[in-house]
Amino acid sequence: QVQLVESGGGLVQPGGSLRLSCAASGMLFSTDTMGWFRQAPGKQRELVATITALLGSTNYADSVKNRFTISTDNAQNTVYLQMNNLKPEDTAVYYCNVNRQLLGKNYWGQGTQVTVSS
């Protein structure tokens, strides 16, 4: 199994930046997809960004496109989410995810709070 631990959340003013990190306990499979999701109060969890393990192909929600960047550091087995030009509507708990297609399983981190407020 994969165990995930997120870090890097906090309080930031509108227009500011944060970098979230997600450390994975084991090696990723070539068929894995990694992603970041978020859940705001009173709303369902939504996909923010994904990246494939094999090719590094990325996909972003329209609401964060051109502001957020997902990336990986394979040597450290870590997934990052760089968040720039943050808006109050970005406030949510952010969760790291690994979709292990080979086993039909999803793995989740514990979540890290991001609050954007003046």
Backbone torsions as a table, in degrees:
resi	resn	phi	psi	omega
1	GLN	NA	165.7	176.9
2	VAL	-109.6	130.6	172.4
3	GLN	-111.5	134.5	-172.8
4	LEU	-123.9	136.8	177.8
5	VAL	-130.5	119.0	179.0
6	GLU	-92.3	154.6	173.9
7	SER	-155.7	166.5	174.3
8	GLY	106.3	-4.1	178.4
9	GLY	-72.1	170.2	179.5
10	GLY	164.8	-166.7	179.3
11	LEU	-100.6	130.4	-179.3
12	VAL	-142.9	149.1	177.5
13	GLN	-78.4	154.9	174.9
14	PRO	-53.0	137.5	-176.5
15	GLY	89.9	-9.7	-179.7
16	GLY	-82.4	-176.1	-175.5
17	SER	-133.5	151.2	171.7
18	LEU	-143.0	151.9	171.9
19	ARG	-120.8	120.1	175.8
20	LEU	-93.5	143.2	177.9
21	SER	-122.8	147.2	177.7
22	CYS	-135.5	111.3	-179.5
23	ALA	-95.3	126.4	179.8
24	ALA	-98.8	144.4	-174.2
25	SER	-78.3	-21.3	-176.7
26	GLY	-139.4	175.7	179.8
27	MET	-69.1	145.0	177.6
28	LEU	-84.2	146.5	173.4
29	PHE	-79.3	154.5	179.7
30	SER	-64.8	-23.6	-179.4
31	THR	-93.7	2.3	-179.6
32	ASP	-72.4	151.1	166.9
33	THR	-120.8	131.7	177.4
34	MET	-106.3	149.6	-178.9
35	GLY	-157.3	167.2	172.2
36	TRP	-118.0	133.3	174.6
37	PHE	-120.3	164.2	175.4
38	ARG	-144.0	154.1	178.5
39	GLN	-137.5	115.7	177.4
40	ALA	-91.1	158.9	179.4
41	PRO	-55.7	130.4	178.1
42	GLY	76.6	5.7	-178.7
43	LYS	-123.8	160.6	176.3
44	GLN	-78.1	158.2	176.3
45	ARG	-65.1	134.8	-177.9
46	GLU	-127.9	150.5	178.7
47	LEU	-75.7	134.3	178.5
48	VAL	-102.8	-51.3	-176.9
49	ALA	-160.1	152.0	175.8
50	THR	-134.9	158.0	175.5
51	ILE	-147.6	138.0	-179.2
52	THR	-88.6	145.2	-177.7
53	ALA	-68.7	-38.2	-172.5
54	LEU	-74.0	-51.7	-171.8
55	LEU	-110.6	-11.4	-177.7
56	GLY	71.9	23.5	177.5
57	SER	-70.2	134.3	-175.0
58	THR	-113.5	155.7	176.3
59	ASN	-146.6	139.6	-175.6
60	TYR	-131.1	146.8	168.5
61	ALA	-64.5	146.1	-178.7
62	ASP	-57.6	-32.8	-176.1
63	SER	-68.3	-19.2	-178.0
64	VAL	-117.5	-4.2	-178.5
65	LYS	-57.9	135.6	-179.1
66	ASN	75.2	1.4	174.9
67	ARG	-117.7	-37.0	-177.9
68	PHE	-107.7	150.3	176.5
69	THR	-135.9	125.5	175.1
70	ILE	-98.9	141.2	-179.8
71	SER	-153.2	167.9	178.3
72	THR	-131.6	153.1	170.6
73	ASP	-122.9	98.3	-174.2
74	ASN	-65.4	-32.4	179.5
75	ALA	-63.3	-33.1	179.7
76	GLN	-103.7	1.5	178.5
77	ASN	54.0	50.4	-173.2
78	THR	-131.9	142.4	174.5
79	VAL	-112.9	138.4	-178.0
80	TYR	-120.1	154.0	168.8
81	LEU	-132.5	106.4	175.0
82	GLN	-86.1	121.8	-176.2
83	MET	-116.5	115.6	179.5
84	ASN	-116.1	159.5	179.0
85	ASN	49.4	51.9	-176.1
86	LEU	-66.1	145.5	-179.6
87	LYS	-119.5	156.4	178.1
88	PRO	-55.1	-33.9	179.9
89	GLU	-70.4	-7.5	173.3
90	ASP	-80.4	-8.3	-179.8
91	THR	-60.1	124.5	-176.8
92	ALA	-177.5	170.3	165.1
93	VAL	-88.6	127.1	-177.7
94	TYR	-102.4	132.6	-176.3
95	TYR	-121.4	134.0	171.6
96	CYS	-83.2	145.0	-177.3
97	ASN	-139.7	141.2	168.5
98	VAL	-122.2	121.9	174.5
99	ASN	-98.2	109.0	179.8
100	ARG	-96.3	88.6	-175.0
101	GLN	-58.6	-36.3	-176.8
102	LEU	-58.1	-34.5	-177.8
103	LEU	-107.2	-2.8	-177.3
104	GLY	65.0	36.3	-176.4
105	LYS	-125.4	150.5	171.2
106	ASN	-117.1	138.4	177.9
107	TYR	-119.4	140.9	-174.2
108	TRP	-128.8	144.0	169.5
109	GLY	-80.8	179.0	-175.8
110	GLN	-81.5	-14.6	-180.0
111	GLY	95.7	148.1	175.7
112	THR	-136.7	134.5	-174.4
113	GLN	-80.3	130.4	171.4
114	VAL	-118.8	122.2	178.9
115	THR	-122.6	123.7	180.0
116	VAL	-113.2	110.7	-174.8
117	SER	-157.5	147.0	175.2
118	SER	-89.1	NA	NA
